[in-house]
Amino acid sequence: LSTAPRSVDRGREYADGEGDGPEMWMDGWTIFYWGWWISWSPFVGMFIAKISRGRTIRQFINGTLTAPMIYTFLWLTIFGGGAIRTERRAAEQGLCCPSWDANFLLYTDAQLSDVTLTGATLTQDSFLICGADKCGDCEWGLIESYMTANPGVESMGDIVNYITSTSRWLGMYKSADDRSHARLSCMASEEMWFALVSTYGDMGPLLCIISLIGIILYFVTSSDSGSLVIDIMSANGDQEPPIAQRIFWALVEGATATALLVAGGKDSLNALQAASVAAGLPYTIIMCFICISTWRALAMECGDLNPYGPDFAVALVDPFSMLSPKLWCLFLKNLFLAPVTLYGVLKKHKLGGAAVAIMAGVAMIGWVALIICEIIYCATRTQ
């Protein structure tokens, strides 16, 4: 919802040969969400496993994958489409995103008294209020509208006072009281949702209150579930840890988040997000093994796989349990020559050829290399 209006403007800019370059697109790329979700997987997985105990696999998949996917699809379709429609209607009404010279707006009335408009030829490039460059169509249109509605304007100070007094809504809404149209792309991400629901007339205030309640419940339930998981881990796996200990972890989480916001503001949050994406790299590899382990466990339970059948010649932890050069050589071979090992297994069981092994190896190496590149990109962006 927050990126839909900007995506519309960005599409127009790219069509005109302009735009903000690939960096903004990279920041919103899906792989960042993958890293974010994967870094959350140990915490969320433990919580979902706790509340899903006793349910069938079908119920688990429908409750954690199917239902949220359908709900997310409907939510983004309805409200994302509503945001795009609101943005387009606001553009048709002449609403735009003005850019004023912040230093010029700080001038006092005494400094602006010499800049008179009486008898002058008003052109876009005669206003210093837009900085060194001339005023664009957006800024000039707002100034002309104000001067048309107020014929008695005689000095630049009147225009500056008008802009500073209306900066909270000028260009974004038709007026301070009329919220029927909103230029969402001019607003911060945290303002877009409330601006969107405010366009629904008398229902706007009620929807804003409901939204605030929903946000509070989201943060409270997220903090409570996070405190529960941390409490279980700190209690050595006890499924029913003391409530006082959970309250302690909830307070620690809140204090940590508050300290980050006070100390570094948005920059600290960006650094924390970059660290979370980076932390998802090792879990990406671990989750691949977890998927295979889950499939093997289900196959064993259904009787399709013999739990006492053939096993790996070298276990994963064997090289770390004893100092054996032979085991270390086999371990490094399986680690760095995975496509060769896979080709040997496929050839032995007549399940495929070299093309399958090469494709699997290239996919694995490419995936790891892509994530490493994204981590380096995130690290350089935060510096």
Secondary structure, 3 states (H helix, E strand, C coil): CCCHHHHHHHHHHHHCCCCCCHHHHHHCCHHHHHHHHHHHHHHHHHHHHHHCCCCCHHHHHHHHHHHHHHHHHHHHHHHHHHHHHHHHHHHHCCCCCCCCCHHHHCCCHHHHCCCECCCCCCCHHHCHHHCCCCCCHHHHHHHHHHHHHCCCCCEHHHHHHHHHHCCCCECCECCCCCCCCCCHHHCCHHHHHHHHHHCCCCHHHHHHHHHHHHHHHHHHHHHHHHHHHHHHHHCCCCCCCCHHHHHHHHHHHHHHHHHHHHHHCHHHHHHHHHHHHHHHHHHHHHHHHHHHHHHHHHHHHHCCCCCCCCCCCCCCCHHHHCCCHHHHHHHHHHHHCHHHHHHHHHHHHCCCCHHHHHHHHHHHHHHHHHHHHHHHHHHHHHC
